[in-house]
Amino acid sequence: MDDSHPTPGTLTETKDTQPLSKNAQKKLARAARIAEQKQERRAHEKEKKKEKKRQLSAKRAAGELDDEDQGAPRKKARTGAGPRVPFSARIVVDLGFDDLMNENEIKSLTQQLAFTYSANRKAARPFQTILFTSLNKRTHTRLETIGDAAYKRWNDTEWWHESYDRLWAGQGIETADSGETGARDDTNVHQTAPKETVVYLTADSNDELSELKEGETYIIGGICDHNRYRNLCLDKSTESGIRSARLPIATYLTELKTRKVLTVNQTFEILLKWVETRDWKSALEGVVPKRKFQEQGKRRVANGGDGGDIGPVVLDAAALEEEQEADGDVETAERNLTH
């Protein structure tokens, strides 16, 4: 007598079991087919979502998205109602530091440029134009590879291969990419400024900026160097024979016992907020939350430090992105590299 039993899950015919009818077999086959199709459909939908995220990431990296285009609640709408009223001062971002940065710093810098453009595009009182000078070498190469060189389509911007001193040096300005000026109408008219109206913003200056004036030009040093180079922008302003000034952080954020070095876009956003509020304290606190510096002090204590003067605080683009995601009030850096 064979005491063996059928393996669980297998179908055998015994005297106690009847073969399935054709109808039942069809139903089982159909159920199996539906289950298989369901798995395939889920896998397909999952892949579609991944692809959509990849496409959104690419567009963010090129700056082609507005908040409402992302399918998520808007984090921060443009303040104010009615038409935008430009503030008639010029911002220059000096990109003449390419040789002093490594590849990751070049990448961080281009992210900061994207933040800068986006902030101006969304502001109720934007600066009339942003001029990017000394666009050469790796910074230029990276911008060319992102979003089919979409930085050229940034509105109200102008890009020069030449240095900013061409603003007052006269003729022969060579603009980047055959005079591309970010959808400006005056593509053949290049910006000029009297030398006495130009101010280089640097944390190392002895002079504190008290206000922004229409008709003046303010230069931001386009470098992400993690504070390796002291007096770099100050020395450059001295060589150029132009004024320098620092933001009044020490006056309005007195509890920050650090050397106040900011990213390009942080500096720009502070200027934007001052234009909007005419209040330095409000502008500074709105862009550089004091708690971030306090948290750095706490981390230093946790790592064995004394929690006192934590030294120079330099936020690169990656740190800035984490900060802004935590705050939930500004879009990520890679959103804006095209429009």
PERAZI-V834430 format. One record per run of one state. SS is the DSSP state (H for helix, E for strand, C for the rest). FROM is the first residue (numbers start at 1). LEN is the number of residues. If there is no record, write none. Layout:
# PERAZI-V834430
ss=<SS	SS>
from=<FROM	FROM>
len=<LEN	LEN>
This chain:
# PERAZI-V834430
ss=<C	H	C	H	C	E	C	H	C	H	C	E	C	H	C	H	C	E	C	H	C	E	C	H	E	C	E	C	E	C	H	C	E	C	H	C	E	C	H	C	H	C	H	C	E	C	H	C	H	C>
from=<1	22	63	67	71	87	95	98	101	103	123	127	134	137	146	150	154	157	161	166	170	175	176	195	198	202	208	209	217	222	232	241	243	247	249	253	260	262	264	278	280	288	290	303	313	315	317	328	333	337>
len=<21	41	4	4	16	8	3	3	2	20	4	7	3	9	4	4	3	4	5	4	5	1	19	3	4	6	1	8	5	10	9	2	4	2	4	7	2	2	14	2	8	2	13	10	2	2	11	5	4	3>
